[in-house]
Amino acid sequence: MSTTKRNSNRKASVLLETAATSVWTNVREQQREMKRNAVLQTAARLFIERGFHATSLDDVAARLNVSKPTLYYYVKNKEEILLQCVSQGLEMTLEGIDASRRAGGNAIDQLIACMRVYGRLVTQDFGMCLIRVGDEGLTSEGRDQLRKQKSSIDKEFRRLVAAGVEEGSLNPCDPKMTAFAIAGALSWIGRWYQSDGEYSGDEVVQHCIDTLMTGIVRRAG
């Protein structure tokens, strides 16, 4: 066999080995991320059911049917779990708001889309954890991080309200106070919503949006 052919075979072997290693690494990383998400999801549900302070890592491990030391492979401590749960809820909201912005439409269409994104989020585990537990169990550094993310959501609501007033689709109002009212009403869904209740999450959110957009006072004509 010629030297050129041997070198070619050697390179091909190296490439195959590298590809196999890469695939194996990706599979392991995906599996680890899936398990980490399972830890966060389970913890979020327990925080909602029992409260942050009443939930221990032992409780999370028991619910997952794993040992407590196993959890430390995915998270450092309970505070990190809460931070990640709440952060995921905020990130999901911001991603949804960004998607509604890219979809285009006038200001009121985008505002309603953002309200729907936020409303749906607070009927889900990470969103409920964000609303019901909040940042009470975090250090000042953790609270600062979450407040910056919350501020981004508030600014987006304010921007869309102001744009709606400017385009004439919304009544003249104070964008700051109106954004607070919208976010407050939608956030409260996360306090009382029950998945096994009379209405589905989407129905609850739509009822709330309809009330916010049309009001409850009947107008003449």
C-alpha positions in Angstrom: 0.0 0.0 0.0 1.4 3.4 -0.9 2.3 6.1 1.6 -0.4 8.4 0.2 -3.1 5.7 0.6 -2.0 4.9 4.2 -2.1 8.6 5.1 -5.6 8.9 3.5 -6.8 5.9 5.5 -5.3 7.2 8.7 -7.1 10.6 8.2 -10.4 8.9 7.4 -10.0 6.8 10.6 -9.2 9.9 12.7 -12.3 11.7 11.2 -14.6 8.8 12.0 -13.2 8.6 15.5 -13.7 12.3 16.0 -17.3 12.2 14.7 -18.1 9.2 16.9 -16.7 11.0 20.0 -18.6 14.1 19.1 -21.9 12.2 18.7 -21.3 10.4 22.0 -20.5 13.7 23.8 -23.6 15.4 22.4 -25.8 12.4 23.5 -24.4 12.6 27.0 -24.9 16.4 27.1 -28.5 16.1 25.9 -29.2 13.4 28.5 -27.7 15.5 31.3 -29.8 18.6 30.2 -33.0 16.5 30.1 -32.3 15.2 33.6 -31.4 18.7 34.8 -34.7 20.0 33.4 -36.5 17.2 35.2 -34.9 18.3 38.5 -36.0 21.9 37.9 -39.6 20.9 36.8 -40.0 18.7 39.8 -38.7 21.3 42.2 -40.9 24.0 40.7 -44.0 21.8 41.3 -42.9 21.2 44.9 -42.2 24.9 45.5 -45.8 25.6 44.2 -47.3 22.9 46.4 -45.4 23.4 49.6 -43.6 26.7 49.3 -39.9 27.3 48.9 -38.8 27.1 52.6 -40.9 24.0 53.3 -39.4 22.1 50.4 -36.0 20.4 50.9 -33.6 18.8 48.5 -34.6 15.5 50.1 -38.1 16.1 49.0 -37.0 16.8 45.4 -34.8 13.7 45.4 -37.7 11.6 46.8 -40.1 12.8 44.2 -37.6 11.9 41.4 -36.8 8.6 43.1 -33.1 9.4 43.2 -30.5 9.9 45.9 -29.9 13.4 47.3 -26.2 13.3 46.2 -27.4 12.7 42.6 -29.0 16.1 42.6 -25.7 17.8 43.2 -24.5 16.6 39.8 -27.1 18.9 38.2 -27.5 21.8 40.7 -25.5 23.3 43.5 -28.2 24.0 46.1 -31.8 24.9 46.6 -31.3 28.6 45.9 -29.8 27.7 42.5 -32.8 25.6 41.7 -35.2 28.4 42.5 -33.1 30.9 40.5 -33.1 28.6 37.5 -36.8 27.9 37.8 -37.8 31.5 38.0 -35.2 32.5 35.4 -36.5 29.9 33.0 -40.0 31.3 33.4 -38.8 34.8 32.6 -36.7 33.6 29.6 -39.7 31.7 28.2 -41.7 34.9 28.4 -39.1 37.1 26.8 -38.6 34.6 24.0 -42.4 34.5 23.4 -42.5 38.3 23.4 -39.6 38.5 21.0 -41.4 36.1 18.7 -44.6 38.2 18.7 -42.5 41.2 17.8 -41.0 39.5 14.9 -44.4 38.4 13.7 -45.2 42.0 13.1 -48.7 43.6 13.1 -49.8 46.9 14.7 -49.1 47.8 18.3 -52.4 46.5 19.7 -51.9 43.1 17.9 -48.5 42.8 19.4 -49.7 43.9 22.8 -52.4 41.2 22.8 -49.9 38.6 21.6 -47.5 39.5 24.5 -50.3 39.4 27.0 -51.2 35.9 25.7 -47.6 34.7 26.0 -47.3 36.0 29.5 -50.7 34.7 30.6 -50.0 31.2 29.3 -46.6 31.2 31.0 -48.1 31.8 34.5 -50.4 28.8 34.1 -47.4 26.6 33.7 -45.0 25.3 36.4 -42.1 27.7 35.9 -44.4 30.6 35.5 -46.4 29.7 38.6 -43.1 29.3 40.5 -42.2 32.8 39.3 -45.5 34.3 40.6 -46.1 32.2 43.7 -42.6 31.8 45.1 -40.9 34.9 43.5 -37.5 35.8 44.7 -38.0 35.6 48.5 -35.5 32.7 48.9 -32.7 34.3 46.8 -29.6 36.3 47.8 -29.5 39.9 46.8 -27.3 39.0 43.8 -30.0 36.5 42.6 -32.8 39.0 43.2 -30.9 41.6 41.1 -30.5 39.2 38.3 -34.2 38.4 38.2 -35.3 42.0 38.5 -33.4 42.9 35.4 -35.2 40.2 33.5 -38.6 41.3 34.9 -37.7 44.9 33.9 -37.4 43.8 30.3 -40.9 42.5 30.3 -42.3 45.6 31.9 -40.5 47.8 29.4 -42.0 45.8 26.5 -45.5 46.2 27.8 -44.9 50.0 28.3 -43.5 50.3 24.8 -46.5 48.6 23.2 -49.0 50.6 25.3 -47.4 53.8 24.3 -47.3 52.7 20.6 -51.0 51.8 20.8 -51.9 55.2 22.1 -49.8 56.8 19.4 -51.4 54.8 16.6 -54.9 55.5 18.1 -55.8 51.9 18.8 -55.7 52.5 22.6 -57.3 55.2 24.7 -54.9 57.9 26.0 -53.3 56.6 29.2 -50.2 56.5 31.3 -48.1 53.7 29.7 -46.3 52.9 33.0 -49.5 52.6 35.1 -51.3 50.7 32.4 -48.4 48.3 32.0 -48.5 47.7 35.7 -52.2 47.0 35.6 -51.9 44.5 32.7 -48.9 42.6 34.2 -50.6 42.6 37.6 -53.8 41.2 36.3 -52.1 38.5 34.3 -49.7 37.6 37.0 -52.5 37.0 39.5 -53.7 34.1 37.3 -50.6 32.2 38.5 -51.9 32.6 42.1 -55.3 31.0 41.7 -55.3 29.0 38.5 -55.8 25.2 38.9 -55.2 22.9 35.9 -58.1 20.7 36.9 -60.5 23.6 37.2 -63.5 24.6 35.2 -61.5 26.4 32.5 -58.4 25.5 30.6 -55.4 27.7 30.9 -55.9 29.2 27.4 -59.6 30.0 28.3 -58.6 31.7 31.5 -56.0 33.8 29.8 -58.4 34.8 27.0 -61.1 35.8 29.5 -58.6 38.0 31.3 -57.3 39.6 28.1 -60.9 40.3 26.9 -61.7 42.0 30.2 -58.5 44.1 30.1 -59.1 45.1 26.5 -62.8 45.9 26.6 -63.5 46.7 30.2 -66.6 45.8 32.2 -68.6 49.1 31.8 -71.3 48.9 29.2 -71.2 51.8 26.8 -74.2 53.4 25.2 -74.8 52.3 21.7 
